[in-house]
Amino acid sequence: MARIRWTNEAEKWLRNIHDYIAQDNPIVAQRVISAIYETHMTVSVTKQNENVYN
C-alpha cells in the first residue's frame, strides 16, 4: 500500500478549512476533513492498483 504524504501547504489548507467550518459546527468540520482524507486514500489506492494491472 502506498504511503500518503501531505505537503505542508496541503496540511495548512486542511487546517484552515477545518477551522473555518468549525466556527459554526465543529462536528461537521471533523467530518469534512475525514471525508477528504478518506477520498484521498481511495484515489491513491485506486491509482496504485491501476499501475499494478496495466
For each residue, the residues with C-beta under 8 A, 3 or more apart:
1: 45 48
2: 44 45 48
3:
4: 40 41 44
5:
6: 10 11 14
7: 10 11
8: 11 12
9: 12 13
10: 6 7 13 14
11: 6 7 8 14 15
12: 8 9 15 16
13: 9 10 16 17
14: 6 10 11 17 18 33 36
15: 11 12 18 19
16: 12 13 19 20
17: 13 14 20 21 29 32 33 36
18: 14 15 21 22 29 30 32 33
19: 15 16 22 23 29
20: 16 17 23 29
21: 17 18 24 25 28 29 32
22: 18 19 25 26 29 30
23: 19 20
24: 21 28
25: 21 22 28 29
26: 22 29 30
27: 30 31
28: 21 24 25 31 32
29: 17 18 19 20 21 22 25 26 32 33
30: 18 22 26 27 33 34
31: 27 28 34 35
32: 17 18 21 28 29 35 36
33: 14 17 18 29 30 36 37
34: 30 31 37 38
35: 31 32 38 39
36: 14 17 32 33 39 40
37: 33 34 40 41
38: 34 35 41 42
39: 35 36 42 43
40: 4 36 37 43 44
41: 4 37 38 44 45
42: 38 39 45 46
43: 39 40 46 47
44: 2 4 40 41 47 48
45: 1 2 41 42 48 49
46: 42 43 49 50
47: 43 44 50 51
48: 1 2 44 45 51 52
49: 45 46 52 53
50: 46 47 53 54
51: 47 48 54
52: 48 49
53: 49 50
54: 50 51
